[in-house]
Amino acid sequence: MGDRSTPEPDLISLVIPVYNEHESLRPLAAEIAGAVQGLRTEILFIDDGSTDTSWATIRELASENPNIQGIRFRRNFGKAAALQAGFERVRGAIVLTLDADLQDDPKEIPRFIEAIQGGLDVISGWKKLRHDPWHKVMPSRLFNWTVSTITGVALHDHNCGFKAYKAEVFREIRLYGELHRFVPVLAAGRGFKSGELIIHHRARKFGHSKYGVRRFVKGLLDLISVRFVSSFGNRPLHFLGTYGLMPMTLGFLGLFLLLLNALLRWIVPGYGVEPVGQMVAALVSVGLLLFGSQLIIAGLVAELMVFRIPGRFDPFSIAEVTSADAHS
């Protein structure tokens, strides 16, 4: 496994998840070779449990080109897992990801590298002109608008698999589930600078799309998780406590009003809320108190977990360290 703490500055790493794309792999490898001439590169194909001959093709490519490596999963674990496996093994200072279906044009690779070298930490591709069916494009646009609105990371195409990163991004970010769509959001939460690049998108030549309504639903659920983790991952009580204090306050207010009502009926018989109404109000007030206290207790338990789990991510991100020794 490559040492991610000391990336090789002159090496460009490409991580390519593969799932049943055997027809595209050899043409893709040839196009990448043409696009990166003069650059020192490594290519990692991650076979995510393909059931066709993708792994056999990857093995052939690796035997023909020493810059190509292959990793094969025992079963299909998902794109995020495939990317994470690649990120843990790359050695380059700049890491690019692209899909294996030939819709991402490798000729764009030098433009991504130039943008990263210009000072950005994450570059996301923007398929402004898409060659996909409308029933895939429209949900994607809705999803992208939702992600940008909720997270504040304004990108036109969070779903695009063609991205470039500085290697240090992956010292602080781990992927699972469907979180590969949200790397720019997670990176922004750690203080990294994100941008986007309009890229050439091509129509699919082989196979069929792996994305559907189920992926869209999973993406929305993961969006909730990302929003929570990026904003309150190291202070969950602030989130749960805020929503816990509101029902608790209403519960206390309801019990206080019931006490005033009982006092009024004692002073002036027949006035105030009838006993049946008092019972209903009491049940609602106690329910609000219990609900609010449960949220606060959950927040406290989450705080304990955050501070006791070994190896958790630090609540900060260091960009640079300097000292007198560094300038001597």
C-alpha positions as CSV (number, residue, x, y, z in Angstrom):
1,M,0.0,0.0,0.0
2,G,1.3,3.5,-0.9
3,D,2.2,5.9,1.9
4,R,-0.4,8.6,1.5
5,S,1.5,10.8,3.9
6,T,4.3,11.3,1.5
7,P,2.8,11.5,-2.1
8,E,5.2,11.7,-5.0
9,P,5.0,15.2,-6.3
10,D,5.7,14.4,-10.0
11,L,3.2,11.4,-10.1
12,I,-0.4,11.6,-11.3
13,S,-2.7,8.9,-10.1
14,L,-5.9,7.8,-11.8
15,V,-8.5,5.8,-9.9
16,I,-11.1,4.1,-12.1
17,P,-14.0,2.1,-10.6
18,V,-15.2,-0.7,-12.9
19,Y,-18.4,-2.7,-12.9
20,N,-19.2,-4.8,-15.9
21,E,-17.4,-2.5,-18.4
22,H,-15.1,-5.0,-20.2
23,E,-15.8,-3.6,-23.7
24,S,-14.6,-0.1,-22.6
25,L,-11.5,-0.9,-20.7
26,R,-9.0,-1.4,-23.5
27,P,-10.1,1.7,-25.5
28,L,-10.1,3.7,-22.3
29,A,-6.5,2.7,-21.4
30,A,-5.4,3.6,-24.9
31,E,-7.1,7.1,-24.7
32,I,-5.5,7.8,-21.3
33,A,-2.1,6.8,-22.6
34,G,-2.5,9.3,-25.4
35,A,-3.8,12.1,-23.1
36,V,-1.0,11.8,-20.5
37,Q,2.0,11.6,-22.7
38,G,5.0,13.2,-21.0
39,L,3.5,12.8,-17.6
40,R,4.5,10.2,-15.0
41,T,1.3,8.4,-14.1
42,E,-0.2,5.3,-12.4
43,I,-3.6,3.9,-13.2
44,L,-5.7,1.9,-10.7
45,F,-8.6,-0.1,-12.0
46,I,-10.9,-1.2,-9.2
47,D,-13.1,-4.1,-10.2
48,D,-16.2,-3.8,-8.0
49,G,-17.3,-7.4,-8.3
50,S,-17.9,-7.5,-12.1
51,T,-19.7,-10.5,-13.4
52,D,-18.4,-10.2,-17.0
53,T,-14.7,-10.4,-18.2
54,S,-13.7,-7.0,-16.8
55,W,-11.1,-8.5,-14.4
56,A,-9.5,-10.6,-17.2
57,T,-9.1,-7.5,-19.3
58,I,-7.6,-5.6,-16.4
59,R,-5.1,-8.3,-15.8
60,E,-4.1,-8.2,-19.4
61,L,-3.7,-4.5,-19.3
62,A,-1.6,-4.7,-16.2
63,S,0.7,-7.3,-17.8
64,E,1.2,-5.0,-20.8
65,N,1.7,-1.8,-18.9
66,P,3.7,-1.5,-15.7
67,N,1.8,1.8,-14.8
68,I,-1.5,-0.1,-14.6
69,Q,-2.6,-1.9,-11.5
70,G,-5.8,-3.8,-10.8
71,I,-7.7,-4.4,-7.6
72,R,-10.6,-6.9,-7.5
73,F,-13.4,-7.0,-4.9
74,R,-14.9,-10.3,-3.8
75,R,-18.3,-8.9,-4.6
76,N,-20.0,-5.6,-5.5
77,F,-19.5,-3.2,-2.7
78,G,-20.4,0.1,-4.5
79,K,-18.6,2.9,-6.1
80,A,-17.6,4.7,-2.9
81,A,-15.9,1.6,-1.6
82,A,-14.1,1.2,-4.9
83,L,-12.8,4.8,-4.8
84,Q,-11.8,4.4,-1.2
85,A,-9.7,1.3,-2.0
86,G,-8.0,3.2,-4.7
87,F,-7.4,6.3,-2.6
88,E,-5.7,4.2,0.0
89,R,-3.2,2.9,-2.5
90,V,-2.4,5.9,-4.7
91,R,1.1,7.4,-4.6
92,G,0.6,10.6,-6.6
93,A,0.3,14.1,-5.4
94,I,-2.7,14.7,-7.7
95,V,-5.4,12.1,-7.9
96,L,-8.0,11.9,-10.7
97,T,-11.2,9.8,-10.9
98,L,-13.2,9.0,-13.9
99,D,-15.8,6.4,-15.0
100,A,-14.9,3.4,-17.0
101,D,-17.8,3.7,-19.5
102,L,-15.9,6.1,-22.0
103,Q,-18.4,8.9,-21.3
104,D,-15.6,10.8,-19.6
105,D,-13.1,12.1,-22.2
106,P,-9.4,11.5,-21.0
107,K,-8.3,14.4,-23.1
108,E,-9.6,16.6,-20.3
109,I,-7.0,15.2,-17.9
110,P,-4.4,18.0,-18.5
111,R,-7.0,20.6,-17.9
112,F,-7.8,19.1,-14.5
113,I,-4.1,18.9,-13.6
114,E,-3.6,22.6,-14.6
115,A,-6.6,23.6,-12.4
116,I,-5.2,21.7,-9.4
117,Q,-1.8,23.2,-9.9
118,G,-3.5,26.6,-10.0
119,G,-4.3,26.4,-6.3
120,L,-7.6,24.5,-5.9
121,D,-7.8,21.3,-3.8
122,V,-10.8,19.7,-5.5
123,I,-12.0,20.1,-9.1
124,S,-15.4,18.6,-10.1
125,G,-16.3,18.1,-13.7
126,W,-19.5,19.7,-15.1
127,K,-21.2,17.9,-17.9
128,K,-22.9,21.0,-19.2
129,L,-24.0,19.3,-22.4
130,R,-25.1,15.8,-21.4
131,H,-25.6,12.8,-23.7
132,D,-27.9,10.9,-21.4
133,P,-31.7,10.2,-21.6
134,W,-34.0,12.8,-20.0
135,H,-35.1,10.5,-17.3
136,K,-31.5,10.4,-16.0
137,V,-30.7,14.1,-16.6
138,M,-33.8,15.6,-14.9
139,P,-33.5,13.8,-11.6
140,S,-29.7,14.5,-11.6
141,R,-30.3,18.3,-12.1
142,L,-32.9,18.2,-9.2
143,F,-30.4,16.4,-7.0
144,N,-27.6,18.8,-7.8
145,W,-29.7,21.8,-7.1
146,T,-30.8,20.2,-3.8
147,V,-27.2,19.4,-2.7
148,S,-26.0,22.9,-3.6
149,T,-28.8,24.6,-1.7
150,I,-28.6,22.5,1.4
151,T,-24.8,22.3,1.7
152,G,-23.8,25.7,0.3
153,V,-21.3,24.1,-2.0
154,A,-22.5,25.5,-5.3
155,L,-21.6,23.0,-8.1
156,H,-23.6,22.3,-11.2
157,D,-22.8,18.5,-11.3
158,H,-22.1,16.9,-7.9
159,N,-22.8,13.5,-9.6
160,C,-20.0,13.8,-12.2
161,G,-17.4,11.0,-11.6
162,F,-14.7,13.0,-13.4
163,K,-12.9,14.8,-10.6
164,A,-9.4,15.8,-9.5
165,Y,-8.0,16.2,-6.0
166,K,-4.8,17.0,-4.1
167,A,-3.7,13.8,-2.3
168,E,-4.0,15.4,1.1
169,V,-7.7,15.6,0.8
170,F,-7.9,11.9,1.4
171,R,-5.9,12.0,4.6
172,E,-9.1,13.6,6.2
173,I,-12.0,12.1,4.2
174,R,-13.2,8.5,4.1
175,L,-15.9,7.2,1.7
176,Y,-18.7,4.7,2.3
177,G,-22.3,4.2,1.2
178,E,-22.9,6.6,-1.6
179,L,-20.7,9.4,-0.3
180,H,-18.6,9.5,-3.5
181,R,-21.0,12.2,-4.8
182,F,-20.2,14.4,-1.8
183,V,-16.4,14.6,-1.7
184,P,-16.4,18.3,-2.6
185,V,-18.9,18.9,0.2
186,L,-16.9,16.9,2.7
187,A,-13.7,18.6,1.5
188,A,-15.3,22.1,1.9
189,G,-16.3,21.1,5.4
190,R,-12.6,20.6,6.2
191,G,-11.6,23.9,4.6
192,F,-10.4,22.7,1.2
193,K,-11.1,24.8,-1.8
194,S,-13.4,23.4,-4.5
195,G,-14.1,24.4,-8.1
196,E,-15.6,23.0,-11.3
197,L,-14.6,22.6,-14.9
198,I,-16.8,22.3,-17.9
199,I,-15.9,19.1,-19.6
200,H,-16.7,17.2,-22.8
201,H,-19.3,14.5,-22.2
202,R,-19.7,11.6,-24.6
203,A,-22.6,9.3,-25.3
204,R,-22.3,5.7,-23.9
205,K,-21.1,3.2,-26.4
206,F,-21.3,0.0,-24.5
207,G,-23.4,-1.5,-21.7
208,H,-26.0,0.5,-19.8
209,S,-26.2,3.0,-17.0
210,K,-25.9,1.6,-13.4
211,Y,-27.9,4.5,-11.9
212,G,-31.6,4.6,-11.3
213,V,-34.3,5.8,-8.8
214,R,-32.8,3.7,-6.0
215,R,-29.5,5.5,-6.3
216,F,-31.3,8.8,-6.3
217,V,-33.1,8.0,-3.0
218,K,-29.9,6.7,-1.4
219,G,-28.1,9.9,-2.5
220,L,-30.8,12.0,-0.7
221,L,-30.4,10.0,2.5
222,D,-26.7,10.3,2.3
223,L,-27.1,14.0,1.8
224,I,-28.8,14.3,5.2
225,S,-25.9,12.3,6.7
226,V,-23.3,14.5,5.0
227,R,-25.0,17.7,6.1
228,F,-25.1,16.5,9.7
229,V,-21.5,15.2,9.8
230,S,-20.0,18.2,8.1
231,S,-21.7,20.7,10.3
232,F,-22.2,18.9,13.6
233,G,-19.9,15.8,13.4
234,N,-17.8,17.0,16.3
235,R,-20.6,18.7,18.2
236,P,-23.7,16.6,17.9
237,L,-25.3,18.0,21.1
238,H,-25.5,21.4,19.4
239,F,-27.8,19.8,16.7
240,L,-29.8,17.4,18.8
241,G,-29.9,19.8,21.8
242,T,-31.3,22.6,19.7
243,Y,-34.2,20.5,18.6
244,G,-34.6,19.0,22.1
245,L,-34.8,22.4,23.8
246,M,-37.8,23.5,21.7
247,P,-40.2,20.8,22.8
248,M,-38.9,20.9,26.3
249,T,-39.6,24.6,26.5
250,L,-43.1,24.1,25.1
251,G,-43.7,21.3,27.6
252,F,-42.6,23.4,30.6
253,L,-44.7,26.3,29.3
254,G,-47.7,24.0,29.0
255,L,-47.3,22.7,32.6
256,F,-46.9,26.3,33.8
257,L,-50.1,27.3,32.2
258,L,-51.9,24.3,33.6
259,L,-50.7,25.4,37.1
260,L,-52.0,28.9,36.5
261,N,-55.3,27.4,35.3
262,A,-55.6,25.2,38.4
263,L,-54.9,28.3,40.6
264,L,-57.6,30.3,38.7
265,R,-60.2,27.6,39.1
266,W,-59.4,27.4,42.8
267,I,-59.8,31.2,43.3
268,V,-62.8,31.5,40.9
269,P,-64.7,28.2,40.7
270,G,-66.0,27.4,37.2
271,Y,-63.4,29.5,35.3
272,G,-60.5,28.2,33.2
273,V,-60.1,24.9,31.3
274,E,-62.3,22.0,32.2
275,P,-60.7,18.9,33.7
276,V,-60.9,16.9,30.5
277,G,-59.0,19.7,28.7
278,Q,-56.5,19.9,31.5
279,M,-55.8,16.1,31.2
280,V,-55.2,16.4,27.4
281,A,-52.9,19.4,27.9
282,A,-51.0,17.7,30.6
283,L,-50.4,14.6,28.5
284,V,-49.2,16.7,25.6
285,S,-46.9,18.8,27.8
286,V,-45.4,15.7,29.5
287,G,-44.9,14.1,26.0
288,L,-43.1,17.2,24.8
289,L,-40.9,17.2,27.9
290,L,-40.0,13.5,27.4
291,F,-39.3,13.9,23.7
292,G,-37.1,16.9,24.2
293,S,-35.2,15.3,27.0
294,Q,-34.6,12.2,24.9
295,L,-33.1,14.3,22.1
296,I,-30.7,16.0,24.6
297,I,-29.7,12.6,26.1
298,A,-29.1,11.3,22.6
299,G,-26.9,14.3,21.9
300,L,-24.9,13.7,25.1
301,V,-24.4,10.1,24.2
302,A,-23.2,11.1,20.8
303,E,-20.8,13.6,22.3
304,L,-19.3,10.8,24.4
305,M,-18.9,8.6,21.3
306,V,-17.2,11.4,19.4
307,F,-14.6,11.9,22.1
308,R,-14.1,8.3,23.1
309,I,-13.8,6.5,19.7
310,P,-10.1,6.0,18.9
311,G,-8.8,7.3,15.6
312,R,-11.6,9.8,15.1
313,F,-10.9,12.7,12.8
314,D,-9.6,15.8,14.5
315,P,-12.0,18.8,14.6
316,F,-9.6,20.9,12.6
317,S,-7.6,20.8,9.3
318,I,-4.0,21.9,9.2
319,A,-2.9,23.5,5.9
320,E,0.7,24.2,6.7
321,V,3.2,24.1,9.6
322,T,6.2,26.5,9.8
323,S,9.0,27.0,12.3
324,A,12.4,28.6,12.6
325,D,14.0,25.3,11.6
326,A,12.1,25.4,8.3
327,H,13.7,28.7,7.4
328,S,17.2,28.0,8.6
